[in-house]
């Protein structure tokens, strides 16, 4: 097959960022993928966002620059089983270690596979044998199986944006064996951290009876593929520029005026139960209770845009947070100070950068998170001469890299409050030292570096594997 770096790139993801979406609004990942597609020329394939009974078998196609967009419409029942059912009702809680929230229905599993089959049939006619296909996230684990069944033998890679659970947790999934067989149909399986890689490889060697070679090369029955960690990054330079520009913006002025000299602690998370929002609210309440000197001097702002409102657990979480925010504010507010500002709306990147830079504390305390890009964005947005302190959950993938953060356990409200207090009283010298350590990581491992490394490894996956296989053969 050969490994021309300029092979055409095909990206598959559930939501496709429209070419009209401006960089300020699209996430860093969408922008970086679009850049990679523009560089190599390519195809971005995914769901159109629409459902229709008896949908057309072919995707809607349009072009923008060197990129072709292909969007497939789905049958409404299939889409429900796929998205709200198996992807977000089964795999999301499973991969975030929330077995109490996991629902498994065979009809969802079948719908999930059917949608992957539909996507494969719709994509196949557009593929060329030399294409490099990069599939994103847990909505599409069986896509390679379906493409191989239709005869595609070229390079296919998969990146899993969320954590990979340890074998004990993964085994609770009735379809565990089938999913790992699906992964084996890829050439390169990318995960966020070494911890995730170990979890998957342990399952493969202990439960699936595969073998593990050097460099994460795996043999599972007749398949050979690689599993490796690719910690995702952000567009650090863009955040630095936005944050710098924000220093004089009218939004920053309004924010500062509203704080009236008080210290700001900020959290920015999708409204999702993996993000540990009730725990964070409880820890802030604990701070106000146990460290009364901070009352009236610190304001917490939690930005939490609504997400997946069609799933019952998310509606319940929203109610819980409204109650918690109400009770903290009811208990501690003064006539001129509201301790917790809670906003359910999205912001443009420049506004987020302004909020991050104005905040002395960045509160990133998920119960589990593949990486958590907010942690990196908060670091990038800081004023290098007077940086804030990142409070980071040990269960976020980002904790592996950001050694300058104050690492907390989100299940321990009192422990978190203690660390909030440490951050609020931390001298400038220590803040500078910690920030520098974090910023070095954020600047060296950017989203561009991540994209290039993954695409390069996928493009050359066959060569990397044949080295290991030769070595293995020579050894036996
Ligand atoms: P998410 O769970 O969405 O991503 P995260 O990594 O924090 O989590 O990314 C969220 C992104 O949304 C950030 O870029 C952030 O700026 C943006 N965002 C959040 N709130 C916003 C708001 N109010 N307005 C505008 N933008 C907002 C999944 C995985 C993560 C993994 C990423 C990338 O769950 O673990 O890090 O994919 O792989």
Boltz pocket constraint, residues with backbone or C-beta under 6 A from the ligand:
constraints:
  - pocket:
      binder: B
      contacts: [[A, 27], [A, 28], [A, 29], [A, 161], [A, 162], [A, 232], [A, 268], [A, 269], [A, 270], [A, 303], [A, 304], [A, 305], [A, 345], [A, 346], [A, 347], [A, 348], [A, 349], [A, 352], [A, 369], [A, 370], [A, 371], [A, 372], [A, 373], [A, 374], [A, 375], [A, 377]]
      max_distance: 6.0
